[in-house]
């Protein structure tokens, strides 16, 4: 087993923490928002996420 195989095996069993998941989510949002608006900052993404967490938006989806 080479080094890459060992690292892949370790990665398969790693538990992702809530903090890591949130950091990934914010990074994804930042990267996508930044493509369409270069004025977006990491801080503005964090602020928006904090506001949404404090005041969740609900959407009614009609049944088909």
C-alpha positions in Angstrom: 0.0 0.0 0.0 1.5 3.3 -1.1 1.2 6.7 0.7 -1.8 7.8 -1.4 -3.7 4.6 -0.7 -3.0 5.0 3.1 -4.3 8.6 3.0 -7.4 7.6 1.0 -8.1 4.9 3.5 -7.8 7.3 6.4 -10.0 9.8 4.6 -12.7 7.2 4.1 -13.1 6.8 7.9 -12.7 10.4 9.0 -15.8 11.9 10.7 -16.4 15.5 9.6 -17.2 17.8 12.5 -20.1 20.3 12.5 -17.5 23.1 12.4 -15.8 21.6 9.4 -19.1 21.1 7.6 -20.1 24.7 8.3 -16.7 26.0 7.1 -17.1 24.0 3.9 -20.7 25.3 3.4 -19.5 29.0 3.8 -16.6 28.4 1.5 -18.9 27.0 -1.2 -21.3 29.9 -0.8 -18.5 32.4 -1.0 -17.0 30.8 -4.1 -20.3 30.7 -6.0 -21.4 34.2 -4.9 -18.1 35.7 -5.7 -18.4 34.5 -9.4 -21.4 36.8 -10.0 -20.5 39.6 -7.6 -16.8 40.5 -7.0 -17.8 42.8 -4.1 -18.9 39.7 -2.0 -16.6 39.1 1.0 -16.2 36.1 3.3 -17.5 38.4 6.1 -20.6 39.2 4.1 -21.3 35.5 3.6 -20.8 34.8 7.3 -23.1 37.7 8.2 -25.8 36.4 5.8 -25.4 32.9 7.2 -25.7 34.2 10.8 -28.9 36.2 9.9 -30.5 33.1 8.2 -29.6 31.0 11.3 -31.3 33.5 13.6 -34.3 34.0 11.3 -34.9 30.9 9.2 -36.8 31.4 5.9 -39.6 29.0 5.3 -41.1 28.3 1.9 -44.4 26.6 1.2 -44.1 24.2 -1.7 -47.4 23.1 -3.1 -48.1 19.3 -3.5 -48.5 18.0 -7.0 
